[in-house]
Amino acid sequence: MQLFYNPELDNSATQFTFNQEESKHISKVLRKKEGDILNITNGKGYVFEAKIITADPKKCKAQIIDRNKKHQTKHWLHMAVAPTKMNDRFEWFLEKATEIGVNEITPIFCDHSERKKVKLERLEKVIQSGMKQSLRAFLPKLNTPISFKEFANQEREGLLFIAHCQDEEKLDLKRRVAPDKDITILIGPEGDFSDKEIQAAYDKGFLPISLGNSRLRTETAAIVACTTVAMINNG
């Protein structure tokens, strides 16, 4: 099964026309023809089953023959992660976190961040690719990058956690997580959060967590956190 994505497709649609890029992919690469079935999601919970009625590489058209509404998870995982120095590592995190089931992502710029700028359009495409690859019906929400200070000052509900490398008492994330809860997890840059940032997070109610005995890269720590939350909620 291959999943296509279009955010403008709604529950009332009866037909759908793919853009030129997707039309060429469908007819030339996948070699689909009239009568073949495709699956499309709008990233908002709906998966549409569509039959090709015109297999034109410039303008492929399909008729909606069925639709299925998926249910959102009872928990909501919001990952606030500092972009890594190497773009491909942060993109790897976005792709894998989407496949695992993250709900919301905010890139945060910290005191020790080596990267202070990201291309949001590129990151959106990576997330869309991860959603289609994993056949998920919900597209994770990607927020505009902001500073750590701005993020920390926003009001939040649910369980709040921060993963840092300072030597102090922490509880394993798997012992902190409870199923069906809203969860926000802060993951810092390669140089870790600054002392000032850690204290600011504590002042806002964030609790320190451990992700294991090893010192992990930013993107690895973020994936371990996503996986832990997914296992607690899907176990």
Secondary structure, DSSP 8 states (H G I E B T S, - for coil): --EEE-TT--TT-SEEE--HHHHHIIIIIS---TT-EEEEE-SBSEEEEEEEEE--SSS-EEEEEEEEE----SSEEEEEE---SSHHHHHHHHHHHHHHT--EEEEEE-TT-S-----HHHHHHHHHHHHHHTT-SB--EE---EEHHHHHTS---SEEEEE--SSS--EEHHHH--TT-EEEEEE--TT---HHHHHHHHHTT-EEEE--SS---HHHHHHHHHHHHHHHHH-
